[in-house]
Amino acid sequence: MAAFLLGAVLLVVQPQIVPSRPTINSKAETSSQSVQRELLKRTSQKNDFKENINSNGSCRQLPQTIIIGVRKGGTRALLEMLSLHPDIAAAESEVHFFDWEEHYKNGLEWYINQMPFSYPHQITVEKTPAYFTSPKVPERVYNMNKSMRLLLILRDPSERVLSDYTQVFYNHMQKHKPYPSIEQFLIKDGELNVDYKAINRSLYYIHMQNWLKYFPLDHIHIVDGDKLIKDPFPEIEKVERFLKLSPQINASNFYFNKTKGFYCLRDSGRERCLHESKGRAHPQVDTRLLEKLHEYFHEPNKKFFELVGRTFDWH
């Protein structure tokens, strides 16, 4: 029985081999892949222990899908909506395995233990929005699983900048700490402050180029975050098809909450909405400053559209 379980888990955690993307010849990379293979081997062996396998047949397994970003793009909403599907097992918290060194050095053995218990027919999903903009993450994900299917949810870059600021602002307010106005971040010496981190995170084409070095475009599904907010069901249908899931999520799973001003979920008669921290009002910004922001993103957006062969209704 132990040998059977070991074999089953080895099949779960062993990454699929697909045609090489990209060609990597460096000694450092060869060493990295060797380390990952050893970690996979050790993880598989330890999965015989009862803490990783339940008597009901479920076990922890490496994710087959990762929501890689983008920050303030709607990743939590996407994960909650996707979790309506019975064949999805989602990690509750952001894992930050590939972008935080203190986590990554723990290896895949640690990573797999952050995953939920799932059945063999289910897809395990984790989401960490910081992955998209972290330069080292694509290669690390590729080394773990070359056939990984990735979900990327994007919003209008200007709106994403405002949401980014709003989140940090409220985090400071909750701790009774002062925080500068958004104008102090957006303006420097009378010009748009392009060094502001929130602006850099919205330069989607730069980060997408890094991911496309390792994964083909057909392994990255881009969810329109603006459409997900306004009409979630069609976007979730596309995600189901991308993940090759049977169509289980219906329009009846969504209802518009007038009080909150956005869609909530209905699952088996139980209704639930996103946390109150979601959907907060953005700060009032001078119209001329907003126009500067829109103008700045015009060319980067155009480059992104050309890169992915698709356009979005952004300013």
CORHUPE-V998493 format. One record per residue. N is the residue number from 1. NEAR is the number of other C-alpha atoms within 12 Angstrom. Layout:
[[N NEAR] [N NEAR]]
This chain:
[[1 8] [2 16] [3 13] [4 13] [5 25] [6 25] [7 18] [8 25] [9 34] [10 28] [11 21] [12 32] [13 37] [14 32] [15 29] [16 19] [17 14] [18 17] [19 12] [20 18] [21 23] [22 21] [23 14] [24 18] [25 13] [26 11] [27 10] [28 11] [29 18] [30 15] [31 15] [32 23] [33 25] [34 16] [35 23] [36 31] [37 24] [38 20] [39 29] [40 32] [41 25] [42 23] [43 32] [44 36] [45 27] [46 27] [47 37] [48 25] [49 19] [50 18] [51 16] [52 31] [53 29] [54 18] [55 14] [56 12] [57 18] [58 26] [59 39] [60 43] [61 43] [62 45] [63 41] [64 39] [65 39] [66 47] [67 45] [68 46] [69 44] [70 43] [71 41] [72 40] [73 43] [74 40] [75 40] [76 36] [77 37] [78 48] [79 39] [80 35] [81 40] [82 45] [83 30] [84 34] [85 32] [86 23] [87 24] [88 35] [89 35] [90 38] [91 35] [92 19] [93 19] [94 29] [95 32] [96 31] [97 38] [98 37] [99 26] [100 22] [101 16] [102 14] [103 20] [104 25] [105 20] [106 21] [107 29] [108 38] [109 32] [110 28] [111 33] [112 40] [113 28] [114 30] [115 33] [116 30] [117 33] [118 30] [119 24] [120 25] [121 20] [122 30] [123 35] [124 40] [125 42] [126 43] [127 41] [128 39] [129 36] [130 31] [131 37] [132 45] [133 32] [134 31] [135 24] [136 24] [137 33] [138 35] [139 31] [140 32] [141 40] [142 38] [143 36] [144 38] [145 34] [146 30] [147 28] [148 40] [149 32] [150 42] [151 43] [152 40] [153 42] [154 43] [155 38] [156 35] [157 41] [158 38] [159 33] [160 37] [161 38] [162 38] [163 33] [164 36] [165 35] [166 29] [167 27] [168 27] [169 26] [170 25] [171 16] [172 15] [173 14] [174 13] [175 11] [176 10] [177 12] [178 13] [179 20] [180 18] [181 20] [182 30] [183 27] [184 18] [185 27] [186 32] [187 24] [188 15] [189 11] [190 13] [191 18] [192 25] [193 22] [194 23] [195 16] [196 24] [197 20] [198 32] [199 33] [200 29] [201 40] [202 42] [203 36] [204 41] [205 29] [206 25] [207 30] [208 40] [209 24] [210 26] [211 39] [212 26] [213 24] [214 34] [215 32] [216 27] [217 26] [218 19] [219 29] [220 30] [221 32] [222 41] [223 40] [224 35] [225 35] [226 29] [227 26] [228 33] [229 34] [230 21] [231 21] [232 34] [233 32] [234 23] [235 30] [236 39] [237 27] [238 24] [239 38] [240 31] [241 17] [242 23] [243 30] [244 19] [245 22] [246 19] [247 22] [248 24] [249 32] [250 24] [251 23] [252 20] [253 29] [254 33] [255 28] [256 23] [257 19] [258 10] [259 12] [260 19] [261 18] [262 27] [263 32] [264 36] [265 31] [266 25] [267 24] [268 15] [269 11] [270 14] [271 18] [272 24] [273 28] [274 26] [275 14] [276 16] [277 20] [278 26] [279 29] [280 22] [281 20] [282 22] [283 21] [284 16] [285 25] [286 15] [287 11] [288 16] [289 25] [290 25] [291 16] [292 22] [293 38] [294 25] [295 19] [296 25] [297 31] [298 25] [299 20] [300 29] [301 33] [302 24] [303 21] [304 28] [305 23] [306 17] [307 22] [308 24] [309 15] [310 17] [311 20] [312 24] [313 17] [314 27] [315 23]]
